Amino acid sequence: MDTFTVSLSIQEAISILNERIVSGSITGICIDKYTVSAPSGGICTVLVYEKHYYRAGNRLTLTVTIDNFMGETRVHSISGGGGEGLFRFDWGASKSFANAVYDSLSQYMI
């Protein structure tokens, strides 16, 4: 789980994430995108990505929330669904998927 701010607009951040996670991957897809506007003028977009990881033996999800409610673009992400069985051991696949957000946007961090 990561939360950080970037010097990009919400749409620019989404474009970079889609390029990395969807276009830059064989199995990555964006399964949902939802945007809501606040009465004060800010917006929040929630994206849910899914990707198959062979080392985990299943598909993982990555939920990314991007908002500008405080005047800057804030990004929050968390990955889930990794591993099998009682202990959900996934060979680091969920952490790798979650790191895709940080790695993609780190050069724009404020």
Secondary structure, DSSP 8 states (H G I E B T S, - for coil): -EEEEESS-HHHHHHHHHIIIIIT-SS-EEEEEEEEE-TTS-EEEEEEEEEEETTTTEEEEEEEEEE-TTSSEEEEEEEE---BTTTTB-TTHHHHHHHHHHHHHGGGB-
